[in-house]
């Protein structure tokens, strides 16, 4: 069997994530896919990005989210120059505050 490169496997990961229909499905999938620490770190990055988009300073973010300054710097660069956080989180702001609004039931 021919080994597939990671570049060829990544789109399948995205498609699988898009297929998750409930919060429970998402939780179960990520618990199997990632370590608790990896999930925690992703949650911290997301929280930090939300706070930066809300206008909080580095010190305020570090005070509210247990995140290293190096990781916060990377999140900040992505918020400023990337399109993922802004695309998803600004869309969240324009919709209801229901955390499950994008989950199909």
N, C-alpha and C positions, 0 to 999 in steps of 0.2 A: 504494500500500500504506500502510495506517495505521501510524504509529509507535506502538510499545507503550511504556508507561512502565516505568521500572526496577522499580517495585513489582509489576508484572505479570510481569516476567522472573525475579525472584528465586526464586519457588517452583520454577521449572524448573531453576535452578541446584542447589537443594537436592535435588531428585529425581534429578538427574544424579549428584551426589555419592553419594547413597544406592545408586545402581545399580552403583557400582564394586565389583568382586568380589575383586580381588587387590591386594597391595601394588604389584605392577608396573603394574597398570591405574591405580592412584591416582597413582603417581609420574609416569607418562606424561601423564595428564590434567592434573595440577597444573603440570608443566613447560611444557605448552602454554598453560595458562590464565594463569599468573602468571610474573612475573620471578623470577629466583633470589633476589633481595633480598626480595621479598614472601614467598616460601616460608620463607626464613631467619627473617624477622621473625615469622611465624606460629609457627614452631617454637620461637623464643625465648619468645614469650608463653605457649605451652603449658608449656614447661619452668618458667618463672617461676610460673605458676599451680600446678603440681604442688608446687614447693618451698614456696610460701606455704601451701598446704593441708597440707603436712607440718610446718608450724610454724616455718619459717625466717624470719628477720628480713629487712628490706629490704637491709641491708648484706650479709648472707649470700647473698641471691639475686643481687644485683649482682656479687658476687665470683664466683659460679658461672656466671652467664649474662650475656653481654655485652648488656645491655639498659639503656636510658636510665631515669633516675629518673622521668621523665614517663610513659613507657610502663608502667613497673612500677606507678606509682600508678594508672593506668587498669586494669591487670590486677587489682590489689588490690581496687579498687572492684567490679569484676565478680565476683571471687571472693567478696567479702563480701555483695554485694547482688544480683548477677545469679543466673541459674540454670543457665547453660550449662556453665561449668567444673565446678561442683559436681556437676551431673547426670551428666556424662560421666566425670570423673576419680574421683569417689567410687565410681561403678559399676566403674571399672577396678580400684580398690583391693580391692573385694570379690570380684573374679574372679581368675583366675590371673595370673601376672606375664608371660605370653606376650604380646609386643607385637602379634602378629597375631591375637589371639583373636577380634576382631570382624570379621575379614576372611573372607568366604565364599570358599572355594576350589572 
